[in-house]
């Protein structure tokens, strides 16, 4: 019993320290986080943006759909039980496990990234923030809240949300970084070594 109380006391102190002190640490070192984006800090910011938009949609679902641009863009409320664009609607556990695995792997990898890898850090922050946003929906609601609907003539583009946009932007940035920017960095290093040799 004494060990359990000691363990609980330590856990509560650690939790309090993390909640109370970590934001102060981030504010104190805000210059560092802006120069070399902290994946977890910015992922949290993207998650908060996603949550605010989804709460606005859920709280106003009775007013949906709202045409914004006739025959082009509508804000609506769709419960998406599947993965991207409503695929595999019967899947429940696999998307949750896949999102958790992705968040853990990217979170671990981000801790090993050099400070100079700014674009990679931004891309990973976007991926993690978006993944957490949709994961939250799956766990709390049992479905993902989607609300952006674009019409192209008779074709309706699959409904999506802010988290989906954030994830797509992260994938795009990662693609550009890997296939375009990284090659330039390697060429610069080779040229520098050749000039020294």
C-alpha positions as CSV (number, residue, x, y, z in Angstrom):
1,X,0.0,0.0,0.0
2,X,2.8,2.4,0.9
3,X,4.6,1.7,-2.4
4,X,1.3,2.4,-4.3
5,X,0.9,5.7,-2.5
6,X,4.5,6.6,-3.2
7,X,4.1,5.7,-6.9
8,X,0.8,7.7,-7.2
9,X,2.4,10.7,-5.5
10,X,5.4,10.6,-7.9
11,X,3.1,10.3,-10.8
12,X,1.0,13.3,-9.7
13,X,4.1,15.4,-9.2
14,X,5.5,14.5,-12.6
15,X,2.1,15.2,-14.3
16,X,1.8,18.6,-12.5
17,X,5.4,19.5,-13.4
18,X,4.8,18.6,-17.1
19,X,1.6,20.5,-17.3
20,X,2.7,23.6,-15.3
21,X,6.4,23.9,-16.3
22,X,6.6,22.6,-19.9
23,X,4.6,25.5,-21.4
24,X,6.9,28.0,-19.5
25,X,9.9,26.2,-20.9
26,X,8.5,26.4,-24.4
27,X,7.8,30.2,-24.0
28,X,11.2,30.8,-22.6
29,X,12.8,29.0,-25.6
30,X,10.3,30.3,-28.2
31,X,13.2,31.6,-30.4
32,X,14.6,28.1,-30.6
33,X,11.2,26.6,-31.5
34,X,10.7,29.1,-34.3
35,X,14.2,28.6,-35.7
36,X,14.1,24.8,-35.4
37,X,10.4,23.9,-35.2
38,X,9.6,21.5,-32.3
39,X,7.6,18.7,-33.9
40,X,5.5,18.0,-30.7
41,X,4.8,21.7,-30.0
42,X,3.6,22.5,-33.5
43,X,1.7,19.2,-33.8
44,X,-0.2,20.3,-30.7
45,X,-1.0,23.6,-32.3
46,X,-2.3,21.9,-35.5
47,X,-4.3,19.5,-33.4
48,X,-5.9,22.5,-31.6
49,X,-6.8,24.2,-34.9
50,X,-8.4,21.0,-36.1
51,X,-10.4,20.5,-32.9
52,X,-11.8,24.1,-32.9
53,X,-13.1,23.7,-36.5
54,X,-14.6,20.3,-35.8
55,X,-16.3,21.5,-32.6
56,X,-17.8,24.4,-34.5
57,X,-19.2,22.0,-37.1
58,X,-20.5,19.5,-34.5
59,X,-22.2,22.3,-32.4
60,X,-23.8,23.7,-35.6
61,X,-24.6,20.5,-37.3
62,X,-28.3,21.3,-37.2
63,X,-27.6,24.2,-39.6
64,X,-25.8,22.1,-42.2
65,X,-25.3,22.1,-45.1
66,X,-24.3,25.7,-45.7
67,X,-23.6,26.7,-49.3
68,X,-20.6,29.0,-49.5
69,X,-20.2,29.2,-53.2
70,X,-23.1,28.0,-55.2
71,X,-22.4,24.8,-57.2
72,X,-18.8,24.8,-56.0
73,X,-18.2,24.8,-52.2
74,X,-20.4,23.7,-49.3
75,X,-19.8,23.3,-45.6
76,X,-21.6,20.2,-44.4
77,X,-21.4,17.6,-41.6
78,X,-20.5,14.1,-42.5
79,X,-19.7,11.2,-40.1
80,X,-16.9,9.2,-41.7
81,X,-16.5,5.8,-40.0
82,X,-13.9,4.6,-42.5
83,X,-10.4,5.8,-43.5
84,X,-9.6,8.5,-46.0
85,X,-12.5,9.6,-48.2
86,X,-14.8,7.1,-46.5
87,X,-13.0,4.0,-47.7
88,X,-13.4,0.8,-45.7
89,X,-16.3,2.0,-43.5
90,X,-16.4,-1.2,-41.5
91,X,-12.9,-0.8,-40.2
92,X,-12.7,0.4,-36.6
93,X,-9.6,-0.8,-34.8
94,X,-7.0,-0.8,-37.8
95,X,-7.1,3.0,-38.4
96,X,-6.7,3.7,-34.7
97,X,-3.7,1.3,-34.5
98,X,-2.2,2.6,-37.7
99,X,-2.5,6.3,-36.5
100,X,-1.0,5.4,-33.1
101,X,1.9,3.6,-34.7
102,X,2.6,6.5,-37.1
103,X,2.4,9.1,-34.2
104,X,4.9,7.1,-32.1
105,X,7.3,6.4,-34.9
106,X,7.3,10.0,-36.1
107,X,7.5,11.3,-32.6
108,X,10.6,9.1,-31.9
109,X,12.2,10.0,-35.2
110,X,11.7,13.7,-34.6
111,X,13.8,13.6,-31.4
112,X,16.8,12.5,-33.5
113,X,16.4,15.1,-36.2
114,X,19.2,17.7,-36.4
115,X,18.1,21.3,-35.8
116,X,18.9,22.3,-39.4
117,X,16.2,20.0,-40.8
118,X,13.5,22.7,-40.6
119,X,11.4,21.6,-43.5
120,X,11.4,18.0,-42.3
121,X,10.4,19.1,-38.8
122,X,7.5,21.2,-40.2
123,X,6.4,18.2,-42.3
124,X,6.5,15.8,-39.4
125,X,4.6,18.3,-37.2
126,X,1.9,18.6,-39.8
127,X,1.6,14.8,-40.1
128,X,1.5,14.2,-36.4
129,X,-1.0,17.0,-35.7
130,X,-3.4,15.8,-38.4
131,X,-3.1,12.2,-37.4
132,X,-3.9,13.1,-33.7
133,X,-6.9,15.2,-34.9
134,X,-8.5,12.3,-36.8
135,X,-7.4,9.8,-34.1
136,X,-9.2,11.8,-31.5
137,X,-12.4,11.7,-33.5
138,X,-12.2,7.9,-34.0
139,X,-11.7,7.3,-30.2
140,X,-14.2,9.8,-28.9
141,X,-17.0,9.7,-31.6
142,X,-16.4,6.4,-33.3
143,X,-16.1,8.4,-36.7
144,X,-14.2,11.2,-38.2
145,X,-15.9,14.6,-38.6
146,X,-15.7,15.8,-42.2
147,X,-17.1,19.1,-43.5
148,X,-15.5,20.5,-46.6
149,X,-17.4,19.6,-49.7
150,X,-16.4,20.7,-53.2
151,X,-18.5,20.3,-56.3
152,X,-17.1,20.1,-59.8
153,X,-20.1,20.0,-62.1
154,X,-22.0,16.7,-61.4
155,X,-19.0,15.4,-59.4
156,X,-18.7,15.8,-55.7
157,X,-15.2,15.6,-54.3
158,X,-15.0,13.3,-51.2
159,X,-15.7,15.4,-48.0
160,X,-12.7,16.1,-45.9
161,X,-11.5,18.2,-42.9
162,X,-8.7,20.4,-41.6
163,X,-6.7,17.4,-40.4
164,X,-6.8,15.9,-43.8
165,X,-5.5,19.1,-45.3
166,X,-2.7,19.3,-42.7
167,X,-1.7,15.7,-43.4
168,X,-1.6,16.2,-47.2
169,X,0.5,19.4,-46.7
170,X,2.9,17.4,-44.5
171,X,3.2,14.6,-47.1
172,X,3.8,17.2,-49.8
173,X,6.5,19.0,-47.8
174,X,8.2,15.7,-47.0
175,X,8.1,14.7,-50.7
176,X,9.7,18.0,-51.8
177,X,12.3,17.8,-49.0
178,X,13.3,14.2,-49.9
179,X,13.2,14.3,-53.6
180,X,14.3,17.9,-54.4
181,X,16.0,19.7,-51.4
182,X,18.0,16.8,-50.0
183,X,19.7,16.2,-53.4
184,X,20.8,19.8,-53.5
185,X,22.3,19.5,-50.0
186,X,24.1,16.3,-51.0
187,X,25.5,18.0,-54.2
188,X,26.7,21.0,-52.1
189,X,28.5,18.6,-49.8
190,X,30.1,16.7,-52.7
191,X,31.3,20.0,-54.3
192,X,32.7,21.3,-51.0
193,X,34.6,18.0,-50.5
194,X,35.9,18.1,-54.0
195,X,37.2,21.7,-53.6
196,X,38.9,20.8,-50.4
197,X,40.5,17.7,-51.9
